[in-house]
């Protein structure tokens, strides 16, 4: 499966199959939340939240790819990611794009 954030793939003619998406909501346990709250007082990277968001993007991407595979797609073009806070310490990540088949 080819994944790109452009609306084309060089040298390929594409047949659009439709929108595909994947999402997840992730949070860290209370201990990590408390540790990260103290970290905000002194500044610096919040590594636990960074790891959480990386994991969430990977899960959302995997679910998007699974949806595209169900359509027998060869690639997903114009991939975008969005995130939003659901509550303190929890975030939703959505990955979406257009599933395509090579002509």
Phi and psi in degrees as GROMACS dihedral restraints (atoms count N, CA, C in turn):
[ dihedral_restraints ]
;  ai    aj    ak    al  type     phi  dphi    fc
    3     4     5     6     1   -93.2    20    10
    4     5     6     7     1   131.2    20    10
    6     7     8     9     1  -121.3    20    10
    7     8     9    10     1   121.8    20    10
    9    10    11    12     1  -138.0    20    10
   10    11    12    13     1   156.2    20    10
   12    13    14    15     1  -101.3    20    10
   13    14    15    16     1    11.9    20    10
   15    16    17    18     1   -98.9    20    10
   16    17    18    19     1   166.6    20    10
   18    19    20    21     1   -94.4    20    10
   19    20    21    22     1    15.7    20    10
   21    22    23    24     1  -150.3    20    10
   22    23    24    25     1   165.9    20    10
   24    25    26    27     1  -128.5    20    10
   25    26    27    28     1   120.0    20    10
   27    28    29    30     1   -51.5    20    10
   28    29    30    31     1   131.6    20    10
   30    31    32    33     1    79.3    20    10
   31    32    33    34     1     5.0    20    10
   33    34    35    36     1  -120.8    20    10
   34    35    36    37     1   137.3    20    10
   36    37    38    39     1   -95.9    20    10
   37    38    39    40     1   131.3    20    10
   39    40    41    42     1  -113.5    20    10
   40    41    42    43     1   139.5    20    10
   42    43    44    45     1  -108.1    20    10
   43    44    45    46     1   121.1    20    10
   45    46    47    48     1   -78.0    20    10
   46    47    48    49     1   132.2    20    10
   48    49    50    51     1  -101.4    20    10
   49    50    51    52     1   -28.6    20    10
   51    52    53    54     1   141.2    20    10
   52    53    54    55     1   176.0    20    10
   54    55    56    57     1   -71.9    20    10
   55    56    57    58     1   136.3    20    10
   57    58    59    60     1  -128.6    20    10
   58    59    60    61     1   148.1    20    10
   60    61    62    63     1  -150.6    20    10
   61    62    63    64     1   161.3    20    10
   63    64    65    66     1  -148.2    20    10
   64    65    66    67     1   144.9    20    10
   66    67    68    69     1  -146.9    20    10
   67    68    69    70     1   164.3    20    10
   69    70    71    72     1  -157.0    20    10
   70    71    72    73     1   156.5    20    10
   72    73    74    75     1  -120.3    20    10
   73    74    75    76     1   125.1    20    10
   75    76    77    78     1  -121.6    20    10
   76    77    78    79     1   151.4    20    10
   78    79    80    81     1  -147.1    20    10
   79    80    81    82     1   164.2    20    10
   81    82    83    84     1  -105.2    20    10
   82    83    84    85     1   156.9    20    10
   84    85    86    87     1   -71.4    20    10
   85    86    87    88     1   164.4    20    10
   87    88    89    90     1   -53.7    20    10
   88    89    90    91     1   -41.0    20    10
   90    91    92    93     1   -58.6    20    10
   91    92    93    94     1   -43.4    20    10
   93    94    95    96     1   -67.7    20    10
   94    95    96    97     1   -38.1    20    10
   96    97    98    99     1   -60.8    20    10
   97    98    99   100     1   -44.1    20    10
   99   100   101   102     1   -64.5    20    10
  100   101   102   103     1   -44.5    20    10
  102   103   104   105     1   -61.4    20    10
  103   104   105   106     1   -40.7    20    10
  105   106   107   108     1   -70.8    20    10
  106   107   108   109     1   -32.3    20    10
  108   109   110   111     1   -62.9    20    10
  109   110   111   112     1   -42.1    20    10
  111   112   113   114     1   -66.0    20    10
  112   113   114   115     1   -35.9    20    10
  114   115   116   117     1   -62.6    20    10
  115   116   117   118     1   -34.8    20    10
  117   118   119   120     1   -64.7    20    10
  118   119   120   121     1   -23.1    20    10
  120   121   122   123     1   -70.3    20    10
  121   122   123   124     1   -32.1    20    10
  123   124   125   126     1  -104.3    20    10
  124   125   126   127     1   -12.3    20    10
  126   127   128   129     1    88.1    20    10
  127   128   129   130     1   167.8    20    10
  129   130   131   132     1   114.4    20    10
  130   131   132   133     1   177.6    20    10
  132   133   134   135     1   -72.1    20    10
  133   134   135   136     1   135.7    20    10
  135   136   137   138     1   -91.4    20    10
  136   137   138   139     1    83.7    20    10
  138   139   140   141     1   -62.0    20    10
  139   140   141   142     1   -35.5    20    10
  141   142   143   144     1   -64.0    20    10
  142   143   144   145     1   -40.7    20    10
  144   145   146   147     1   -72.8    20    10
  145   146   147   148     1   -34.4    20    10
  147   148   149   150     1   -61.4    20    10
  148   149   150   151     1   -45.8    20    10
  150   151   152   153     1   -61.8    20    10
  151   152   153   154     1   -40.9    20    10
  153   154   155   156     1   -61.4    20    10
  154   155   156   157     1   -44.0    20    10
  156   157   158   159     1   -69.5    20    10
  157   158   159   160     1   -37.7    20    10
  159   160   161   162     1   -62.4    20    10
  160   161   162   163     1   -42.8    20    10
  162   163   164   165     1   -64.4    20    10
  163   164   165   166     1   -42.3    20    10
  165   166   167   168     1   -63.1    20    10
  166   167   168   169     1   -42.4    20    10
  168   169   170   171     1   -62.8    20    10
  169   170   171   172     1   -40.3    20    10
  171   172   173   174     1   -64.4    20    10
  172   173   174   175     1   -42.6    20    10
  174   175   176   177     1   -65.5    20    10
  175   176   177   178     1   -45.4    20    10
  177   178   179   180     1   -61.8    20    10
  178   179   180   181     1   -41.4    20    10
  180   181   182   183     1   -63.8    20    10
  181   182   183   184     1   -44.9    20    10
  183   184   185   186     1   -59.6    20    10
  184   185   186   187     1   -41.8    20    10
  186   187   188   189     1   -68.5    20    10
  187   188   189   190     1   -36.8    20    10
  189   190   191   192     1   -63.8    20    10
  190   191   192   193     1   -44.8    20    10
  192   193   194   195     1   -62.4    20    10
  193   194   195   196     1   -41.1    20    10
  195   196   197   198     1   -60.5    20    10
  196   197   198   199     1   -40.1    20    10
  198   199   200   201     1   -65.2    20    10
  199   200   201   202     1   -39.9    20    10
  201   202   203   204     1   -67.8    20    10
  202   203   204   205     1   -39.8    20    10
  204   205   206   207     1   -63.1    20    10
  205   206   207   208     1   -34.1    20    10
  207   208   209   210     1   -64.9    20    10
  208   209   210   211     1   -23.6    20    10
  210   211   212   213     1   -91.6    20    10
  211   212   213   214     1     3.4    20    10
  213   214   215   216     1    60.6    20    10
  214   215   216   217     1    37.2    20    10
  216   217   218   219     1   -74.7    20    10
  217   218   219   220     1   152.6    20    10
  219   220   221   222     1   -95.6    20    10
  220   221   222   223     1   -22.6    20    10
  222   223   224   225     1  -159.7    20    10
  223   224   225   226     1   167.3    20    10
  225   226   227   228     1  -126.4    20    10
  226   227   228   229     1   125.0    20    10
  228   229   230   231     1  -110.4    20    10
  229   230   231   232     1   163.4    20    10
  231   232   233   234     1    57.0    20    10
  232   233   234   235     1    42.8    20    10
  234   235   236   237     1   -71.1    20    10
  235   236   237   238     1   136.9    20    10
  237   238   239   240     1  -134.5    20    10
  238   239   240   241     1   154.7    20    10
  240   241   242   243     1  -124.8    20    10
  241   242   243   244     1   145.4    20    10
  243   244   245   246     1  -140.6    20    10
  244   245   246   247     1   151.1    20    10
  246   247   248   249     1  -141.0    20    10
  247   248   249   250     1   154.8    20    10
  249   250   251   252     1  -151.1    20    10
  250   251   252   253     1   149.3    20    10
  252   253   254   255     1   -77.5    20    10
  253   254   255   256     1   129.4    20    10
  255   256   257   258     1   -91.6    20    10
  256   257   258   259     1   -39.9    20    10
  258   259   260   261     1  -162.0    20    10
  259   260   261   262     1   174.8    20    10
  261   262   263   264     1   -55.8    20    10
  262   263   264   265     1   122.6    20    10
  264   265   266   267     1    82.7    20    10
  265   266   267   268     1     4.7    20    10
  267   268   269   270     1  -132.2    20    10
  268   269   270   271     1   139.3    20    10
  270   271   272   273     1  -138.8    20    10
  271   272   273   274     1   146.6    20    10
  273   274   275   276     1   -99.6    20    10
  274   275   276   277     1   138.0    20    10
  276   277   278   279     1  -124.2    20    10
  277   278   279   280     1   132.5    20    10
  279   280   281   282     1  -124.2    20    10
  280   281   282   283     1   137.4    20    10
  282   283   284   285     1  -116.6    20    10
  283   284   285   286     1   135.2    20    10
  285   286   287   288     1  -148.0    20    10
  286   287   288   289     1   155.1    20    10
  288   289   290   291     1  -171.1    20    10
  289   290   291   292     1  -171.7    20    10
  291   292   293   294     1  -109.1    20    10
  292   293   294   295     1   121.1    20    10
  294   295   296   297     1   -76.3    20    10
  295   296   297   298     1   136.0    20    10
  297   298   299   300     1  -134.9    20    10
  298   299   300   301     1   156.6    20    10
  300   301   302   303     1  -118.9    20    10
  301   302   303   304     1   143.9    20    10
  303   304   305   306     1   -77.4    20    10
  304   305   306   307     1   135.5    20    10
